[in-house]
Each structure stands twice: as structure tokens, then as C-alpha cells.
Amino acid sequence: MRIAVSQISSTTDPRSNLELVRDAVRRAEGARVVLLPEATMCRFGVPLGPVAEPLDGPWASAVHEIAASHDVVVVAGMFTPSGDRVTNTLLVTGPDVHLGYDKIHLFDAFGFQESRTVAPGSSPVTFEVDGVTLGVATCYDIRFPELFRALADKGASAVLVGASWGAGPGKKEQWELLVRARALDCTSWVVACGQAYPGDLGSSAPTGIGYSTVADPFGNVVAQLDDKPAVSVVEIDTEGVVEQARSVLPVLANRRLR
């Protein structure tokens, strides 16, 4: 399966960010899935309530039209209404799918409190493309191996991660380490797409560092971008390599605690 990792730097204008989605899909070079980061709809650092829309709203519907017209599945971060807060949602949309994953683990760490304005989700989400089951996760989720194992239990041979990683000392190293560790934990591919580094915006909000990373089920890095906007199309073996890893490294079968 070919997956396009589309590292962008989104703005505060959802309409202009649709153009980033269109451009990413145009550059996807035969990919079946186009993965964009968390907060594709609108970057962090501004009030999110005014931009939040439901999954059948104009923004998600426009992304669906882009995906369907190119016969691909687009995965991109957006925000949906949730009472007096919003939900950090990863939109999954294409010709035969239109659903959302609500981020379970909220980023209440490193001095940031996402839960102040964002409501948590509760359910892992998988979907199918060409008979292959894929899971999804968002940013801070990558620090929680139990989610990735749960997605593997639901049949996922690859987990797609959208992120807007916070900058800081050691954060790039943690990002790569966590992508590789989660691949080993669930013996699945982990395809992780982050926001590009936008420069110093004068905000403490997590606005991205770049370095989107793809790790195979043995934890090897097979692709990585730098900190600038870019698109990389990777071909992943969702059968042979996954089967091999789960045969020689049966951590899912051997675990004693769930």
C-alpha cells in the first residue's frame, strides 16, 4: 500500500488550509491514502470553538470531495463541536468512508493543558482500504502503547498518526523514539505525520517540529522528513513484514496484562 505523508504548516484559516489538502492530494503520486497532520483544519494557538464544525459540515465535506475526486482516502486533523469545548478529531474520508476518530489522550503536559478547551474521545477507530485494516491515533496518543496494541487487536497492520508536536529540548528525539517504540509494541507499521516547524510564533501551543517518520514493525525508520513542508510517498508491506514480525516477535500473543 502506498501512503503519502503530507507534512504541512497549517494556518489559522480553515478555507486556506483546504488548499493545502488539495495540493497534498495532487502530489500524492499514486498513493491510496494521504495522511496530513493533526490540526490541518486550523493550527493550535488560537480559539478553536469558532472554527469547529461537525463531520457533515462544510470543511469535512470539502475534504471528502477532494478525496473522492482523486479516489484516495484522506486522513487529516480537524475540530468538531463538543458542548462548551471542541473535540480534536482525525477525519478519515474517501469514496467509501467518512468517519472521525476523537483523540483519547489529551495533551496536559509540558505546561500545556489541552483538556481546558478540548473534550476527550473514548474509542479506538480502525477502517479498511483495499481489504487492509488501518488504525488511527493523534499526537499525544503516541505515548500510550495500550492504544496501539488495541488497534492491532482490532486487526490494524498499520497505524496512521497525525501530530502537531510541541517543540522543546529533547522533543525531536522523543518523537522518533516513540514512533519506533509503538511500532515494536504492536508489531505494526507506524506512519506518523507532523506539522512542519512554522518558526517562532510567540505561542506556547504545540505547532509542530516536522520530522514526520515511518517505522516498520521491527522499529526500523524507513522514511523521515526534515522540519520543512514536504510530501513523501512510502510503500508499506502490510502483509509479509507484519506477519514476519508477529511470528519472530510475538509480543501481542505473549503479553500477560491487558
C-alpha positions in Angstrom: 0.0 0.0 0.0 1.3 3.5 -0.9 0.7 6.2 1.7 1.5 9.8 1.2 2.9 11.6 4.3 2.0 15.2 3.7 3.8 17.4 6.2 2.3 20.9 6.1 2.3 24.1 8.2 -1.4 24.9 8.6 -2.7 28.5 9.1 -5.5 29.8 11.3 -7.8 30.0 8.2 -9.6 26.7 7.5 -10.5 27.7 4.0 -6.9 28.4 3.0 -5.9 25.1 4.7 -8.2 23.3 2.3 -5.8 24.4 -0.5 -3.0 22.6 1.4 -5.2 19.5 1.4 -5.8 19.8 -2.3 -2.1 20.3 -3.0 -1.2 17.3 -0.9 -3.6 15.1 -2.8 -2.3 16.3 -6.1 1.3 15.5 -5.1 0.4 12.0 -3.7 1.9 10.1 -6.7 -0.4 7.1 -6.8 -1.0 6.8 -3.1 -4.1 5.1 -1.8 -4.1 7.1 1.5 -3.0 10.7 2.0 -2.1 11.4 5.6 -2.0 15.0 6.9 -1.2 16.2 10.4 -3.3 17.0 13.5 -4.8 20.5 13.3 -4.8 20.6 9.5 -8.1 22.5 9.7 -6.6 25.2 11.9 -3.3 25.3 13.8 -3.2 25.5 17.6 -2.7 28.8 19.4 -6.0 30.4 18.6 -9.6 29.8 19.9 -10.8 26.6 18.4 -14.5 27.0 19.1 -15.2 29.4 16.3 -13.7 27.0 13.6 -15.1 23.7 14.9 -17.6 22.0 12.6 -19.4 18.6 12.6 -18.3 15.8 10.3 -21.1 16.7 7.9 -20.1 20.4 7.9 -18.6 22.4 5.0 -14.9 21.8 5.8 -15.1 18.0 6.2 -17.4 17.8 3.2 -14.9 19.7 1.1 -12.2 17.3 2.1 -14.4 14.4 1.2 -15.0 15.8 -2.2 -11.2 16.3 -2.7 -10.6 12.7 -1.6 -13.4 11.2 -3.7 -12.5 13.1 -6.8 -9.0 11.6 -6.7 -10.1 8.1 -5.5 -8.0 8.3 -2.3 -8.6 8.3 1.4 -7.6 11.4 3.2 -6.8 11.5 6.9 -6.5 15.0 8.4 -6.9 16.7 11.7 -9.9 18.9 12.4 -12.0 20.1 15.3 -15.6 19.2 15.9 -18.1 20.8 18.4 -18.5 19.2 21.9 -20.6 21.3 24.2 -18.6 24.2 25.5 -15.4 22.6 24.3 -14.3 21.0 21.0 -13.1 17.6 20.1 -9.7 17.0 18.4 -10.9 14.8 15.6 -8.9 12.9 12.9 -11.1 12.9 9.8 -11.0 9.8 7.6 -12.7 10.3 4.3 -12.8 9.0 0.8 -15.1 7.3 -1.8 -16.4 4.7 0.6 -15.6 6.1 4.1 -16.4 9.2 6.1 -15.7 9.0 9.8 -13.8 10.6 12.6 -11.5 9.5 15.5 -11.7 11.7 18.6 -8.3 12.0 20.3 -8.4 9.9 23.5 -5.3 11.2 25.3 -5.3 15.0 25.7 -2.0 16.9 25.9 -2.0 18.0 29.5 1.8 18.0 29.7 4.9 20.3 29.3 2.9 23.3 30.6 0.1 22.9 28.1 -3.5 21.9 29.0 -5.4 20.7 26.0 -8.3 19.5 28.2 -9.2 23.0 29.1 -10.7 23.5 25.6 -10.9 20.0 24.2 -13.1 17.1 25.3 -11.5 13.6 25.1 -12.7 10.7 22.9 -13.1 7.2 24.2 -13.0 4.7 21.4 -10.2 3.4 19.2 -11.0 3.6 15.5 -10.0 1.4 12.5 -11.0 1.5 8.9 -10.4 -0.5 5.7 -8.7 0.4 2.4 -8.4 -2.3 -0.2 -9.0 -5.0 2.4 -6.3 -3.7 4.7 -7.2 -2.6 8.2 -5.6 0.7 9.3 -5.8 2.3 12.8 -5.5 6.0 13.6 -4.1 7.9 16.6 -3.3 11.6 17.3 -0.1 13.1 18.7 0.0 12.6 22.5 -1.7 9.2 21.9 1.7 8.0 20.8 2.9 8.0 24.4 0.3 5.3 25.3 1.2 1.8 24.0 -2.1 0.3 25.1 -3.9 2.2 22.3 -1.6 0.8 19.6 -2.0 -2.7 21.0 -5.8 -2.2 21.0 -5.7 -1.2 17.4 -3.6 -4.2 16.5 -6.2 -6.4 18.3 -8.8 -4.8 16.0 -6.8 -6.0 13.0 -4.7 -3.0 12.2 -1.4 -3.8 10.4 -0.5 -0.1 10.3 -1.4 2.9 12.5 -1.6 6.4 11.0 -0.7 9.1 13.4 -1.4 12.8 12.9 0.5 15.2 15.1 1.3 18.8 15.9 4.3 18.0 18.2 5.4 20.6 20.7 8.9 22.0 20.4 11.4 21.9 23.2 14.6 20.3 24.4 14.7 16.6 23.5 11.3 16.6 21.9 12.5 15.6 18.4 14.4 12.7 20.0 11.3 11.6 22.0 9.2 11.8 18.8 11.4 9.4 16.8 11.8 7.1 19.8 8.1 6.9 20.4 7.2 6.2 16.8 9.7 3.4 16.7 8.7 2.0 20.1 5.0 2.0 19.2 5.8 0.0 16.0 7.6 -2.6 18.2 4.8 -2.6 20.8 2.2 -3.6 18.3 4.4 -5.1 15.6 2.6 -2.9 13.0 3.7 -0.1 10.7 3.5 3.3 12.3 3.1 6.2 9.8 3.4 9.4 11.7 2.8 12.8 10.0 3.5 16.0 11.9 3.1 19.7 11.3 6.2 21.3 9.8 8.1 23.7 12.0 6.4 27.1 11.5 9.1 29.2 13.2 8.7 31.1 16.4 5.0 32.2 16.5 5.3 33.6 20.0 2.9 31.0 21.4 3.3 28.1 23.9 0.9 26.0 21.8 2.2 22.9 20.1 2.5 24.0 16.5 4.9 21.3 15.1 8.5 20.4 14.7 8.3 18.4 11.4 10.3 15.2 11.2 7.4 13.0 10.1 8.5 9.4 10.5 7.6 6.0 9.2 8.7 2.9 11.1 8.3 -0.7 10.2 7.0 -3.4 12.6 10.6 -4.1 13.7 11.1 -0.4 14.7 13.3 0.5 11.8 12.9 4.0 10.4 12.2 3.6 6.7 11.4 7.3 5.9 11.8 10.6 7.7 11.3 14.2 6.6 13.1 17.3 7.9 11.4 20.2 9.5 10.0 21.9 6.3 6.8 21.3 4.4 7.1 18.3 2.1 5.3 15.2 0.8 6.8 11.7 0.8 5.1 8.7 -0.6 6.0 5.4 1.1 5.2 1.9 0.1 4.5 -0.3 3.1 4.1 -4.1 3.1 1.0 -4.7 5.2 1.2 -8.4 5.0 4.6 -10.1 4.7 6.6 -7.8 7.1 3.8 -7.7 9.6 3.4 -11.5 9.6 7.2 -11.9 9.9 7.4 -9.5 12.8 4.5 -11.1 14.7 6.0 -14.6 14.1 9.5 -13.9 15.4 8.5 -11.2 17.9 5.1 -12.4 19.2 4.7 -9.7 21.9 0.9 -9.4 21.2 0.5 -13.2 21.8 2.9 -13.3 24.8 1.6 -10.4 26.9 0.1 -11.3 30.2 -1.5 -8.0 31.2 -4.3 -6.2 29.2 
